[in-house]
Amino acid sequence: MTTKSFHPPQRTLMGPGPSDVNPRILEAMSRPTIGHLDPVFVAMMDEMKELLKYAFQTKNELTMPVSAPGSAGMETCFVNLVEPGDKVIVCQNGVFGGRMKENVERCGGTAVMVEDDWGKAVDPNKLEETLKSNPDAKIVAFVHAETSTGAQSDAKTLVEIAHQHDCLTIVDAVTSLGGTPVRVDEWHIDAIYSGTQKCLSCTPGLSPVSFSERALEKVRNRPSKVQSWFLDLNLVMGYWGGEGKRAYHHTAPINALYGLHEALVILKEEGLENAWARHTKHHQALRAGLEAMGLNFVVHEEERLPQLNAVTIPEGVDDAAVRATLLNDYSLEIGAGLGAMAGKVWRIGLMGHACNARNVYLCLNALDDVLGRMKAPVERGVEVAAAQRVLAG
């Protein structure tokens, strides 16, 4: 076999992530590599922190990208805040609440679960009751936007309840940041993490995080060492924490950070509120088309995430065959269900750069064709007009 350069096909990414990457970001990542302690790079780091504060709507000084994917952002929050013996209330309404539980246990903590049905938001009343039953709990952790189901929970209310019981909060905003309102300071979130590959339209590999002063107080004063050297904020703060001069911690992924910087510049140019409105508008158009075909959403409308649309697969339709045909014939990727929803739902993403009218029409046309060929019980030829009416309105 002759080894050659890899040239991937051009895809339209409408799954649960990664999303389509803005060409401006790809161009930014191709710029010359410089040293990660170069004064010019350090100045860009300072600017990026300010842009991330805007994205998170926070003034938290420790707001930075972890040099690894969203899962490492999650782990950063847990390894720094959870000490051996800590009781942590974990709300689970999908796959990623389960990953939070795993993190708690690996940190030596005890996870007390608040379970909700997949496809539903976290129930604040259940959280309240669990906290009353566990007055020694130290932390409440929940997923704001559950990527496995497309359900969005009421982060503001859940944080309020946690604070009434003197708990810190850890919030997963991997799929929500940039696509739906995230207001760290207004909601008084203590620790939050996200990813670059969803509504920020950047490549995977970085995880924006933000920690309140209250959370950092615990990190600085914990009696035990953070179990991860690489993710120990007491060490990382020396590289990302101060202005100007940096203490060496690790070699940052320089070109990937160029890409994130450009993604955040694009977000600032559009304006956060405009980005949120764009995701909502195109979700409504896609929804109109899918419902005209007869496809049903998993999540109730008031709890539905605009950028991640989970729809039930029609009876008798081969999930994998549909997705494979979409990929082969239309170069279009949509997502399969995870965990309990595997084989039962498709997850259709409308994230960041991919959230536009062209992709809405492409997805609806492609599904109409493929499901029609497979004799699925759907209405044909009605979906695009339904979407157009929403976008025109």
C-alpha positions in Angstrom: 0.0 0.0 0.0 1.3 3.4 -0.9 0.9 6.0 1.8 -0.5 9.3 0.5 -1.8 12.5 2.0 -5.3 12.3 3.4 -8.0 14.3 1.7 -11.4 14.0 3.4 -14.6 14.4 1.4 -16.6 17.5 1.8 -19.5 16.8 4.1 -22.4 18.7 5.5 -22.3 18.0 9.3 -25.8 18.0 10.8 -25.3 15.5 13.6 -24.7 16.2 17.3 -21.2 17.5 16.6 -18.7 18.3 15.2 -20.6 20.9 13.2 -19.5 22.5 10.0 -16.3 24.6 10.5 -16.4 28.2 9.2 -13.8 28.6 6.4 -12.5 31.6 8.3 -11.6 29.3 11.2 -9.8 26.8 8.9 -7.8 29.7 7.4 -6.9 31.0 10.8 -5.6 27.5 11.8 -3.3 27.5 8.8 -1.4 30.6 9.9 2.3 30.4 11.0 3.0 28.6 14.2 4.8 30.6 16.8 6.0 29.8 20.3 3.4 29.4 23.0 5.3 31.8 25.3 5.9 34.3 22.5 4.7 37.8 23.6 2.4 38.0 20.6 0.8 34.7 21.4 0.4 35.7 25.0 -1.4 38.8 23.9 -3.8 36.7 21.9 -4.4 34.5 24.9 -5.4 37.6 26.9 -7.8 38.6 24.1 -9.2 35.1 23.9 -10.0 35.2 27.6 -12.0 38.3 27.1 -13.9 36.9 24.1 -14.7 33.7 26.1 -16.0 35.9 29.0 -18.4 37.5 26.4 -19.5 34.0 25.2 -20.1 32.8 28.7 -21.5 36.2 29.8 -19.2 36.4 32.8 -16.5 38.5 34.5 -14.8 35.4 36.0 -11.1 35.9 35.8 -10.5 32.2 35.4 -12.2 31.8 32.0 -10.0 29.9 29.5 -9.9 27.0 27.1 -8.6 23.6 28.4 -6.1 22.1 25.9 -8.2 19.1 25.2 -11.8 18.2 24.1 -15.1 18.9 26.1 -14.7 15.7 28.1 -11.5 17.2 29.6 -13.4 20.3 30.4 -15.8 18.2 32.4 -13.0 16.4 34.1 -11.3 19.7 34.9 -14.4 20.8 36.8 -14.7 17.5 38.7 -11.1 16.8 39.6 -10.6 20.3 41.0 -13.9 20.6 43.0 -14.6 17.1 44.1 -12.5 15.8 47.0 -12.4 12.2 48.3 -15.5 11.7 50.5 -17.5 14.6 49.0 -21.2 13.9 48.3 -22.3 15.2 44.9 -25.8 15.4 43.6 -25.8 14.4 39.9 -28.8 15.1 37.8 -29.2 12.6 34.9 -31.6 12.9 32.0 -29.4 11.4 29.3 -25.9 10.0 28.6 -23.8 12.9 29.8 -25.3 12.9 33.4 -23.9 9.4 33.6 -20.5 10.6 32.7 -20.7 13.1 35.5 -21.4 10.3 37.9 -18.3 8.4 36.6 -16.2 11.5 37.2 -17.5 11.9 40.8 -16.7 8.3 41.6 -13.2 8.4 40.1 -12.5 11.5 42.3 -13.4 9.4 45.4 -16.7 11.2 45.8 -20.2 9.7 46.4 -22.7 10.4 43.6 -26.4 10.7 44.6 -28.5 10.5 41.5 -31.5 12.6 40.5 -33.0 10.6 37.7 -35.4 12.0 35.0 -36.7 10.3 31.8 -34.5 10.7 28.8 -35.9 13.5 26.6 -37.2 15.5 29.6 -35.6 18.4 31.4 -34.2 18.0 35.0 -37.0 18.3 37.5 -36.2 21.1 40.0 -38.6 19.6 42.5 -36.7 16.3 42.5 -33.4 18.2 43.0 -35.0 20.1 46.0 -36.2 16.9 47.6 -32.8 15.2 47.1 -30.9 18.1 48.7 -33.3 18.1 51.7 -32.5 14.4 52.1 -28.8 14.9 51.7 -27.9 18.0 53.8 -24.2 17.1 53.7 -24.0 17.4 49.9 -21.2 19.7 48.6 -21.9 20.0 44.9 -24.8 19.8 42.4 -23.9 18.8 38.8 -26.2 18.8 35.8 -26.3 19.1 32.0 -27.8 22.3 30.7 -28.2 21.0 27.1 -28.3 17.2 27.0 -26.7 16.2 23.6 -28.1 12.7 23.7 -31.7 13.8 23.7 -32.0 17.5 22.8 -33.5 18.4 26.2 -32.6 21.8 27.8 -32.9 22.2 31.6 -33.6 25.4 33.5 -30.1 26.1 34.6 -31.0 29.3 36.5 -33.5 27.6 38.7 -31.3 24.5 39.4 -28.4 26.7 40.4 -30.7 28.8 42.8 -31.8 25.6 44.5 -28.3 24.3 44.8 -27.1 27.5 46.4 -30.0 27.6 48.8 -28.5 24.3 50.2 -25.0 25.7 50.2 -23.7 23.6 47.3 -21.4 24.6 44.5 -22.6 23.9 40.9 -21.0 22.2 37.9 -22.8 22.8 34.6 -22.3 21.1 31.3 -22.8 23.7 28.5 -21.1 21.7 25.7 -24.0 22.0 23.3 -25.6 25.2 24.5 -22.7 27.7 24.4 -23.2 30.1 21.5 -26.5 28.6 20.4 -28.9 29.2 23.3 -28.7 31.6 26.3 -25.9 30.8 28.8 -25.5 33.5 31.5 -22.9 32.5 33.9 -22.9 35.6 36.2 -26.6 36.2 36.1 -27.3 32.6 37.0 -24.4 32.5 39.5 -22.9 29.3 38.0 -19.8 28.2 39.9 -18.1 26.0 37.3 -19.0 25.5 33.7 -17.5 23.7 30.7 -18.2 23.6 27.0 -16.7 22.4 23.7 -15.5 24.1 20.5 -17.0 21.8 18.0 -20.7 22.6 18.5 -22.3 26.0 18.2 -18.9 27.8 18.1 -18.2 26.0 14.7 -14.6 25.4 15.5 -12.7 22.1 15.2 -12.9 19.6 18.2 -10.0 19.6 20.7 -10.5 22.5 23.1 -12.8 23.0 26.0 -13.8 26.5 27.3 -14.3 26.6 31.0 -15.1 29.2 33.6 -14.8 29.2 37.4 -16.3 31.6 39.9 -14.3 33.0 42.7 -16.3 30.9 45.1 -15.3 27.8 43.2 -11.6 28.8 43.1 -11.7 29.3 46.8 -12.3 25.6 47.2 -9.6 24.7 44.7 -7.0 26.8 46.4 -7.9 25.6 49.9 -8.4 21.9 49.3 -6.3 19.7 51.7 -5.7 17.0 49.1 -3.9 17.2 45.8 -5.9 17.4 42.6 -5.7 13.9 41.2 -4.8 15.1 37.7 -1.5 16.9 37.3 -2.4 18.2 33.8 -5.8 19.5 34.8 -4.8 20.9 38.2 -6.0 24.5 38.2 -3.5 25.5 40.8 -0.9 24.8 38.2 -2.8 25.8 35.0 -3.6 29.2 36.5 0.0 30.1 36.3 -0.2 29.7 32.5 -3.7 31.1 31.8 -4.3 33.0 35.0 -2.2 36.2 35.0 -2.0 39.0 32.5 1.1 39.2 30.4 3.9 37.0 31.8 3.1 33.2 31.9 4.6 30.3 33.8 5.3 27.3 31.6 2.8 24.5 32.2 2.3 22.7 28.9 2.8 23.5 25.2 -0.5 24.9 24.2 -2.1 23.7 20.9 -1.2 27.0 19.2 -2.9 26.6 15.8 -6.1 25.2 17.4 -6.2 28.3 19.6 -5.9 30.5 16.5 -9.1 28.7 15.3 -10.9 29.3 18.6 -9.9 32.9 18.7 -11.4 33.4 15.2 -14.5 31.5 16.1 -15.1 33.9 19.1 -14.4 36.9 16.9 -17.1 35.6 14.5 -19.5 35.2 17.4 -18.7 38.7 18.7 -19.3 40.1 15.2 -22.7 38.4 14.9 -23.6 39.2 18.5 -24.7 36.6 21.0 -28.4 37.5 21.0 -28.4 37.4 17.1 -26.7 33.9 17.2 -29.3 32.7 19.7 -32.1 34.0 17.5 -30.6 32.5 14.4 -30.6 29.0 16.0 -34.2 29.4 17.1 -35.4 30.6 13.7 -33.8 27.8 11.8 -34.9 25.2 14.3 -38.5 26.4 13.8 -38.1 26.0 10.1 -36.6 22.5 10.3 -39.3 21.6 12.8 -42.1 22.7 10.5 -40.6 20.6 7.7 -40.1 17.5 9.8 -43.6 17.7 11.3 -45.1 18.2 7.9 -43.5 14.9 6.9 -45.0 13.3 10.0 -41.9 13.0 12.0 -42.3 13.5 15.8 -39.9 15.3 18.2 -38.8 13.4 21.4 -38.7 16.5 23.6 -41.7 18.7 24.5 -41.5 22.1 22.8 -40.9 24.2 26.0 -37.9 22.0 26.9 -36.5 21.6 23.4 -33.0 22.6 22.4 -33.0 24.5 19.1 -29.6 23.3 17.9 -30.1 19.6 18.6 -33.3 18.1 17.2 -34.1 14.5 18.3 -36.8 13.0 16.1 -38.4 9.5 16.4 -37.5 7.1 13.6 -40.7 6.0 11.7 -41.9 2.4 12.3 -40.2 -0.2 10.1 -37.4 2.2 9.0 -33.8 1.0 9.2 -31.9 3.7 11.2 -28.4 2.8 10.0 -29.5 2.4 6.3 -31.0 5.8 6.2 -27.9 7.5 7.7 -25.6 5.6 5.4 -27.7 6.6 2.3 -27.7 10.2 3.4 -23.9 10.1 3.8 -23.3 8.3 0.5 -25.8 10.1 -1.7 -25.9 13.5 -0.2 -22.7 13.7 1.8 -25.0 14.7 4.7 -24.3 13.4 8.3 -27.0 13.2 10.9 -26.6 11.5 14.3 -27.8 8.2 15.7 -29.4 7.8 19.1 -27.2 7.0 22.1 -27.8 4.6 25.0 -31.5 4.0 25.6 -32.3 5.9 22.4 -30.1 3.9 20.1 -32.0 2.8 17.0 -35.1 4.9 18.1 -34.2 8.5 17.2 -32.1 10.6 14.8 -30.3 13.6 16.2 -30.2 16.4 13.7 -27.9 19.3 14.6 -28.3 22.9 13.5 -25.2 24.3 15.1 -23.1 27.4 14.5 -22.0 27.8 10.9 -24.2 24.8 9.9 -27.3 26.6 11.2 -28.6 28.1 7.9 -31.4 27.9 5.4 -29.4 26.0 2.9 -28.8 23.2 5.3 -32.4 23.1 6.5 -33.6 22.6 2.9 -30.8 20.1 2.1 -31.7 18.0 5.1 -35.5 18.0 4.4 -35.0 17.2 0.7 -32.6 14.4 1.4 -34.8 12.9 4.1 -37.8 13.1 1.7 -35.9 11.3 -1.0 -34.3 8.6 1.1 -37.4 7.8 3.2 -39.5 7.8 0.1 -37.2 5.2 -1.5 -37.5 3.1 1.6 -41.3 3.3 1.5 -41.4 4.9 5.0 -44.8 6.1 6.3 -44.2 9.8 5.7 -45.8 12.7 3.7 -43.8 13.5 0.6 -43.1 16.8 -1.1 -44.5 19.0 1.7 -41.5 19.7 3.9 -39.6 22.4 2.0 -42.7 24.6 1.6 -43.5 24.3 5.3 -39.9 25.4 6.2 -40.0 28.2 3.7 -43.2 29.6 5.2 -41.4 29.9 8.6 -38.2 31.5 7.2 -40.3 33.9 5.1 -42.3 34.9 8.1 
